[in-house]
Amino acid sequence: MVRPLDSLIEKPVIVYTSLVAYRGILKEVTEDAIMLRGATGWHQIPMDRIKDIRSG
């Protein structure tokens, strides 16, 4: 089964939370979190904090 976010893996994205917008390359998506490689390093963002993910 293909999940909607799988099409964004290895592509630049912007991840919006209630406090911060993260920019980077989406590396991994799990049920609990996403892994993003940004300009300042790696970010693991829990799914319950994510408001929106857009290609960017």
Secondary structure, 3 states (H helix, E strand, C coil): CCCHHHHHCCCEEEEEECCCEEEEEEEEECCCEEEEEECCEEEEEEHHHEEEEEEC
